[in-house]
Structure formats: structure tokens, C-alpha cells
Amino acid sequence: MKHWFKDQHFRSLLKNTSYLGVSKIVAALAGLATLAFAGRGLGVLLFGTLILITSYVKAVSGIAKFQSWQLIVRYGGHGVAHGDPEHFKVATGFAFALDVVSGIGGMLIGAALLPFIGPWAGIKPEYLWLGMLYCTVVPIMSSATPDGVLRVLDRFDLISWSETLLPISRAVLAGVAFFNGASFAVYVGIWFVTDLIGNLYPWYLGWRELTRNGLHVGIRPTLKPNALPGAWRFAIDVNLASSVQAVWGPIGRLVVGGLLGPAGAALFRVASTLADTAQRPADLLGKAFYPEIVRMDLSSKRPWKLMLRGTAAVGIIALVAIVILLLGGKPLMALIFGKAFLGAYAPLVILMAVPFIGIFSFPLSPMLYALGRSDAPLKAKLLGSAVFFLAIVPLSLAFDVIGAAVALVLANAANAAAMMVQLRGEHRRVRGKPEPRPQA
């Protein structure tokens, strides 16, 4: 295993993942503190209502969001690495234009639909105005251009620390609200303000790095990226895949709220939040993995070796996290959230299958995108979503929150299996011919 560290790409992958990892640990602790303050301050029912409102806005943002950072990495990463930034500038302008259009459209549609969707999901009429006001932050939440700029410029350190601003500030404000017995509207306001500030800060960092590297000149917003072959198709595929993925997170919580009420949504949120902590290592490695492999020749052995080595590395960390949560999940819930939330432990045990699946699936989507198969993750997520929707209603009605957890596990398994099959086909295609041996 020592020879793995001689690989420059593997070292870079671990370095960038470590930046993200440290910030995510800080963010996770702050997030748990936030949920603890809000859960204890509001109680199960009002806390569930807060989860439903914020989940709705996140769902709207997730559907509207074009994941524009992937465009910048896909079309600009190789050029910047080799001294030719023109495609990077076009991709950045295209990404910015998509963020603006999709964000404003998402805000207007989300606010208009909430009075119809909210009551079904379990949001009481007297709280709908708070949700509609919250929708005004969608354009900022839907923007991913600065993330792409920072990834291409290899500033994962800035990404990591910028991601701690929102959870830390939210935890501090939620603590103040808890100790002062604040109202429900104050908690919603805290979520709104911290989302606004936390999502604006990366824009400052992205612009600063562009100017430092002399790359800000020549970037123009455009919806006609003629210099980027297949850019619109890639953008649409990635957006649809991201929108479908929202089904399993925010939309999934809304469905649980509609089926089981705010209390069920609250328990499901607590269980999934703790399960996400074990999923973090795979998610972080996936974020650092994609910019690394777009710089590599995918017809060679190197990116495939990097994928296997990354899987081994994340597997060790994720398995330790899974064991810790299985053994300490119940006392952790009682300590942080209170005994009223202990009903989330059984769903948590089920959801531990998700980070286990993530050990093997984290490199699949980046590899397929790098290979030009932007349709493949979309097809996989469509399959997973179909499984989720077909399973969640009967399972939730039969087994309560545990059933919802089982449906989420089945969706993740179907998604991973579909991507594995497609990536295996791509591997055969690009690696079908043996590499020429060097001349003696």
C-alpha cells in the first residue's frame, strides 16, 4: 500500500479530501448542535414543521439547480491545468447564466406552488407565509458557479472553510434562540439568514481567486456556449440527475411528512442526519475525485487504479463510522435531541446500509461524467427514484418511519447497481485495447 502514495493524483486526492473532511467534521458537529437546540426548543411537532419548510425550499433549489460547477470542471479543468483557459472562461459564463435563470425561475415557481403543496405535506396554513418568504433565497442556494471555479483552481481549502460558515453561524444563532425561548418564526428566520450569508460567501471567494489568477477578464454570461461541444446536453443531464436526486432528500422528507405527519418527518430527519455522517467520507472523496480524473487519460490504467484506491481508503473510514453509530446511536440521540426522538434509532440502523453502499458507489458518477456519459447517472437515478416512489408509500404505511428508511436504502442500491453496470460497459470500451508496450 505504500506505493500508492507515490501516485501524485492519489496524494492530491487525499489532500483535497482532507481539506473537505476537516470542514465537514466541524460542519457536522455544528449541524448536530443546531438540530439539538431546535429540537429541544420547538418540540417534535414544530421541529417537524421547520424541517418540512426548509426541506421544501431545498427541494425547489435542488430541482432548479443546474449543478453548474460540473460544467466548469468538465470543460475548463483540463485547459486551466495546461495553460489554455479559454474554455474555462466560456464554461464559467455559461454556468453563471444558468444559475441566474434557473434560480429566479425556481424561486417564482416554488413560492407559487407552496400554498398547494404545503398543506398536503403537513405544513399548517398559518406557517405558509414563512415558507413563501423563505423561497426568496432559492436563487442564491441554486448557484454553483463559484464552487466550480474554486475546484478548477484547486482551492479546496477555501471551499472547505467556506462550508463551515453556514453551520457554525446557524448553531450559534439557534443556541441563542433556544436559551431565550424564541418563537417558531425566529427559528425560520435563522435558517433563512444563514442560508443567505453562507451561500453568498463563496461568490466572494470565487471572484477573488479569478482576479488573483488573471482569469476574470473575458468571462461573459451566455446561454450560447458554442465553443463547448455538447454543453447544453451535459447541463441538462446533470440538472435532471440532480433534480431526481432531490427526491431522496428534501422531497423524501416532504413525502414522509405527508404520510406520517410532522413528527414522522422529524424522526426521519434525525435518523438521516446521523446516517449522513457515516456517508460523508464517500461524499467528500467523490467531490475531490472528479476534478482529479478530468485531468487524466481515461484510456490508461491510472484513473481506474485511482478509483480502486479511493474506494479502499474511504471504505476503512466509513466502516468505522458505521460501527460507531450502530453502537452509540441511541445514547447519542438521547443526549443531543432528547428521549422524545429515540424513535429515530430503528430507522437509523436501517439507514446504515446507505453509507455502506456509498463506499462502492462514490466514484461511479464522476467516472461516467468524465467519460462523457452524462446520461448514465441520470438513468440510474431515475431507476432509483422509481424504486423509491413505488416502495415508500406501502412501506411507510406498513412500518412507519422504518418503512421510509427501507425505501431509501432500496433506492440507493438500485442507483448504485445501475451505474456499476454502465461503468463496466464503459471500462470495456475504453480499455478494450491493450496499452502499447514501451520500446526497449
C-alpha positions in Angstrom: 0.0 0.0 0.0 3.0 2.3 0.5 3.5 2.6 -3.3 0.0 4.2 -3.6 1.4 7.4 -2.0 3.9 7.7 -4.9 1.0 8.4 -7.1 0.7 12.2 -7.4 -3.0 12.0 -8.2 -3.7 9.8 -5.1 -1.8 12.2 -2.9 -3.7 15.2 -4.4 -7.0 13.3 -3.9 -6.2 12.7 -0.2 -5.0 16.2 0.3 -8.1 17.8 -1.1 -10.4 15.3 0.7 -8.6 16.1 4.0 -9.5 19.8 3.5 -13.1 19.0 2.9 -13.1 16.4 5.7 -11.9 18.8 8.4 -14.6 21.3 7.4 -17.3 18.6 7.3 -16.4 17.4 10.7 -16.8 21.0 12.0 -20.0 21.4 10.0 -21.4 18.1 11.2 -20.8 19.0 14.9 -22.3 22.4 14.3 -25.3 20.8 12.5 -26.0 18.4 15.3 -25.8 21.3 17.8 -28.3 23.2 15.6 -30.7 20.3 15.4 -30.4 19.7 19.2 -31.2 23.4 20.0 -34.1 23.5 17.5 -35.5 20.1 18.5 -35.4 20.9 22.2 -36.6 24.4 21.7 -39.5 23.7 19.4 -40.6 20.1 20.3 -41.2 17.3 17.9 -44.2 18.8 16.0 -42.9 22.3 15.5 -39.4 21.0 14.7 -41.0 18.7 12.1 -42.7 21.8 10.6 -39.4 23.6 10.4 -37.9 20.6 8.7 -40.8 20.5 6.2 -40.5 24.2 5.3 -36.7 24.0 4.9 -37.0 20.7 3.0 -39.4 22.2 0.6 -37.1 25.1 -0.2 -34.1 22.7 -0.6 -36.2 20.6 -2.9 -37.1 23.6 -5.0 -33.4 24.6 -5.1 -32.3 21.0 -5.9 -34.8 20.8 -8.8 -33.8 24.2 -10.2 -30.1 23.8 -9.7 -28.1 23.0 -12.8 -25.0 21.8 -10.8 -23.1 24.3 -12.9 -19.9 23.6 -11.1 -19.7 20.3 -13.0 -19.8 22.3 -16.3 -16.8 24.3 -15.3 -14.8 21.3 -14.2 -15.8 19.3 -17.2 -15.0 21.9 -19.9 -12.5 24.1 -18.1 -10.4 21.9 -15.8 -8.1 20.4 -18.4 -7.5 23.7 -20.2 -6.6 25.6 -17.0 -4.2 22.8 -16.0 -2.5 23.0 -19.3 -2.3 26.8 -19.7 -5.4 27.2 -22.0 -8.2 28.9 -20.0 -10.5 29.9 -22.9 -12.9 27.0 -22.5 -12.8 27.7 -18.7 -14.0 31.3 -19.3 -16.8 30.2 -21.6 -17.9 27.5 -19.2 -17.9 29.9 -16.3 -20.0 32.4 -18.2 -22.4 29.7 -19.2 -22.6 28.4 -15.7 -23.3 31.8 -14.3 -26.1 32.5 -16.8 -27.7 29.1 -15.9 -27.5 29.9 -12.2 -29.3 33.2 -12.7 -32.1 31.9 -14.9 -32.7 28.7 -13.0 -32.5 30.4 -9.6 -35.1 33.1 -10.4 -37.4 30.6 -12.1 -37.2 28.2 -9.2 -38.0 31.0 -6.7 -41.1 32.1 -8.5 -42.4 28.6 -9.2 -41.6 27.4 -5.7 -43.4 30.3 -4.0 -46.4 29.9 -6.3 -46.8 26.2 -5.6 -46.2 26.2 -1.8 -49.9 27.0 -0.9 -51.0 23.9 -2.8 -48.2 21.5 -1.8 -47.6 22.7 1.8 -50.9 21.6 3.4 -50.5 18.1 1.8 -47.0 17.8 3.2 -48.2 18.7 6.7 -47.4 22.5 6.8 -50.2 24.3 8.6 -51.8 27.2 6.7 -50.6 29.8 9.3 -47.0 28.9 8.5 -47.2 29.0 4.7 -46.2 32.7 4.5 -42.9 31.9 6.2 -42.2 29.2 3.6 -43.1 31.6 0.8 -40.7 34.2 2.2 -38.0 31.5 2.6 -38.3 30.8 -1.2 -36.6 34.2 -1.9 -33.3 32.6 -1.0 -33.6 30.0 -3.8 -31.5 31.9 -6.4 -28.6 32.0 -4.0 -28.9 28.4 -2.9 -29.2 27.3 -6.6 -25.8 28.9 -7.6 -22.8 26.6 -8.0 -20.6 28.7 -10.3 -18.1 29.7 -7.5 -17.8 26.1 -6.4 -16.7 25.1 -9.9 -14.2 28.0 -10.1 -12.6 27.1 -6.8 -12.4 23.4 -7.8 -10.7 24.0 -11.1 -8.2 26.4 -9.4 -7.5 23.6 -6.8 -8.6 25.8 -3.9 -10.3 23.0 -1.9 -9.1 24.7 1.2 -11.3 27.7 0.5 -14.2 25.5 -0.3 -13.8 23.6 2.9 -13.7 26.6 5.2 -16.5 28.5 3.4 -18.7 25.5 4.0 -18.3 25.9 7.8 -19.7 29.4 7.8 -23.3 28.4 7.5 -23.5 25.6 10.0 -21.4 27.4 12.7 -23.4 30.7 12.4 -26.7 28.7 12.4 -25.6 26.7 15.5 -24.7 29.9 17.4 -27.9 31.7 16.5 -30.0 28.6 17.2 -28.4 28.4 20.6 -29.2 32.0 21.3 -32.8 31.3 20.2 -33.1 28.2 22.5 -31.8 30.0 25.6 -34.1 32.9 25.0 -37.2 30.8 24.3 -37.6 32.2 20.8 -40.7 31.7 18.7 -41.0 29.4 15.7 -40.8 32.3 13.3 -37.4 33.3 14.8 -36.0 29.8 14.0 -37.2 30.0 10.4 -35.6 33.4 10.2 -32.3 32.0 11.5 -32.4 29.3 8.8 -33.1 31.9 6.1 -30.4 34.4 7.1 -27.7 31.7 7.5 -28.6 30.2 4.1 -28.3 33.7 2.6 -24.9 34.5 4.1 -23.5 31.0 3.7 -24.3 30.9 0.0 -23.1 34.4 -0.8 -19.7 34.0 0.7 -18.4 31.5 -1.9 -19.2 34.1 -4.6 -16.7 36.5 -3.0 -14.1 33.8 -2.8 -14.6 32.7 -6.4 -14.3 36.2 -7.7 -11.2 36.9 -5.6 -9.4 33.8 -7.0 -10.4 34.7 -10.5 -8.8 38.1 -10.2 -5.7 36.7 -8.4 -5.1 34.4 -11.3 -5.9 36.9 -14.0 -8.9 34.9 -15.3 -11.7 37.3 -14.7 -11.1 39.2 -18.0 -13.2 37.8 -20.8 -15.9 36.0 -18.7 -19.3 36.9 -20.2 -22.7 35.4 -19.1 -24.0 33.4 -22.1 -26.7 30.8 -22.9 -25.0 30.1 -26.2 -21.8 28.2 -25.4 -20.9 27.5 -29.0 -17.2 26.7 -28.1 -18.2 23.9 -25.8 -19.4 20.8 -27.7 -22.4 19.1 -26.1 -22.5 21.7 -23.2 -26.3 22.1 -23.2 -26.9 18.3 -23.2 -24.4 17.9 -20.4 -26.0 20.7 -18.4 -29.5 19.2 -18.9 -28.4 15.7 -18.0 -26.6 16.9 -14.8 -29.6 19.1 -13.8 -32.1 16.3 -14.3 -29.9 13.9 -12.3 -29.6 16.4 -9.5 -33.3 17.1 -9.6 -34.1 13.4 -9.4 -31.6 13.1 -6.6 -33.6 15.6 -4.6 -36.4 13.0 -4.5 -34.4 11.1 -1.9 -33.6 14.0 0.4 -35.8 17.1 0.8 -38.7 15.7 -1.3 -38.4 12.4 0.5 -38.9 14.2 3.8 -41.9 16.0 2.4 -43.4 12.7 1.4 -42.8 11.3 4.8 -44.4 14.4 6.3 -47.5 13.9 4.1 -47.8 10.2 5.0 -46.8 10.3 8.7 -47.1 13.9 9.7 -44.6 16.4 11.1 -43.5 14.1 13.9 -42.6 11.3 11.4 -40.7 13.9 9.3 -38.8 15.0 12.3 -37.7 11.4 13.3 -36.8 10.6 9.7 -34.7 13.8 9.5 -32.8 13.0 12.7 -32.1 9.4 11.6 -31.0 10.5 8.1 -28.8 13.3 9.5 -26.9 10.9 11.7 -26.6 8.4 8.8 -25.2 11.2 6.6 -22.2 11.5 9.0 -21.1 8.0 8.0 -21.8 8.8 4.3 -19.6 11.9 4.5 -16.2 10.2 3.7 -17.6 8.9 0.4 -19.2 12.2 -0.5 -16.0 14.1 0.2 -13.8 11.8 -1.8 -16.3 12.0 -4.6 -16.1 15.8 -4.7 -12.3 15.7 -4.8 -12.2 12.7 -7.2 -13.9 14.3 -10.2 -11.6 17.3 -10.7 -8.6 14.9 -10.4 -9.7 12.4 -13.1 -10.7 15.0 -15.7 -7.0 15.8 -15.9 -6.2 12.1 -16.7 -6.2 9.9 -19.7 -9.2 7.6 -19.1 -8.0 5.1 -21.6 -5.0 4.3 -19.4 -4.9 2.3 -16.2 -4.2 5.3 -13.9 -7.7 6.7 -13.3 -9.1 3.2 -12.8 -6.4 2.4 -10.2 -7.1 5.7 -8.5 -10.8 4.7 -8.3 -10.0 1.4 -6.6 -7.5 3.0 -4.2 -10.0 5.7 -3.3 -12.6 3.1 -2.7 -10.3 1.2 -0.3 -9.4 4.4 1.5 -13.0 5.6 2.0 -14.1 2.1 3.0 -11.9 1.9 6.1 -13.2 5.3 7.3 -16.8 4.7 6.5 -16.9 1.3 8.2 -15.5 2.7 11.4 -18.2 5.5 11.3 -20.9 2.9 10.7 -19.9 0.8 13.7 -19.7 3.8 16.0 -23.2 5.0 15.0 -24.6 1.5 15.4 -23.2 1.1 18.9 -23.6 4.7 20.1 -26.6 5.9 18.1 -29.3 5.5 20.8 -27.4 7.3 23.7 -26.3 10.0 21.2 -29.9 10.7 20.2 -31.0 10.8 23.8 -28.1 13.2 24.7 -28.4 15.5 21.8 -32.1 15.6 20.9 -33.8 14.2 24.0 -35.8 11.0 24.7 -38.7 12.2 22.5 -36.5 11.4 19.5 -35.4 7.9 20.4 -37.9 6.6 17.8 -35.3 7.6 15.2 -32.9 4.9 16.3 -34.5 1.9 14.5 -34.6 3.9 11.2 -31.0 4.8 11.7 -30.0 1.2 11.9 -31.7 0.6 8.5 -30.1 3.7 7.0 -26.6 2.5 7.9 -26.8 0.5 4.6 -26.7 3.7 2.7 -23.1 4.7 3.6 -22.1 1.1 3.1 -23.4 1.3 -0.5 -21.7 4.7 -0.8 -18.3 3.1 -0.2 -18.5 1.4 -3.6 -20.7 3.9 -5.5 -18.9 7.3 -4.8 -16.6 7.2 -7.9 -19.2 5.9 -10.3 -20.9 9.2 -11.2 -17.7 11.2 -11.5 -16.2 8.5 -13.8 -19.2 8.4 -16.0 -19.3 12.2 -16.3 -15.6 12.3 -17.2 -16.2 9.6 -19.8 -18.8 11.8 -21.5 -21.7 9.6 -20.3 -23.7 12.3 -18.6 -26.9 10.3 -19.4 -25.7 7.3 -17.3 -26.1 8.8 -13.8 -29.4 10.3 -14.9 -30.7 6.9 -15.9 -29.5 5.3 -12.7 -31.2 8.0 -10.6 -34.4 7.6 -12.5 -34.4 3.9 -11.7 -33.6 4.6 -8.1 -36.4 7.2 -7.8 -38.9 4.8 -9.4 -37.9 2.3 -6.7 -38.2 4.9 -4.0 -41.7 6.1 -5.0 -43.0 2.6 -5.6 -41.7 1.5 -2.2 -42.1 4.5 0.2 -45.9 4.6 0.4 -46.7 1.0 1.2 -43.6 0.6 3.4 -44.3 3.8 5.3 -47.9 2.9 5.9 -47.0 -0.6 7.0 -43.8 0.1 9.1 -43.9 3.9 9.8 -40.6 5.7 9.7 -38.7 2.4 9.4 -40.5 1.7 6.1 -39.4 5.1 4.8 -35.8 4.2 5.7 -36.1 0.8 3.9 -37.4 2.6 0.8 -34.4 5.0 0.8 -32.0 2.1 1.1 -33.6 0.3 -1.9 -33.4 3.4 -4.0 -29.7 3.8 -3.3 -29.0 0.2 -4.0 -30.8 0.4 -7.4 -29.0 3.6 -8.3 -25.5 2.1 -7.5 -26.2 -1.1 -9.3 -27.3 0.7 -12.5 -24.2 2.9 -12.5 -22.0 -0.1 -11.9 -23.4 -1.9 -14.9 -23.0 1.2 -17.2 -19.4 1.9 -16.0 -18.4 -1.7 -16.6 -19.5 -1.3 -20.2 -17.5 2.0 -20.5 -14.5 0.3 -19.0 -14.6 -2.4 -21.6 -15.0 0.2 -24.3 -12.1 2.5 -23.4 -9.8 -0.3 -22.0 -10.6 -2.8 -24.7 -7.3 -2.4 -26.5 -4.2 -3.2 -24.6 -1.8 -0.4 -24.0 1.3 -0.5 -26.3 4.4 -1.7 -24.6 7.3 0.8 -24.4 10.1 0.1 -26.9 13.2 -1.4 -25.4 
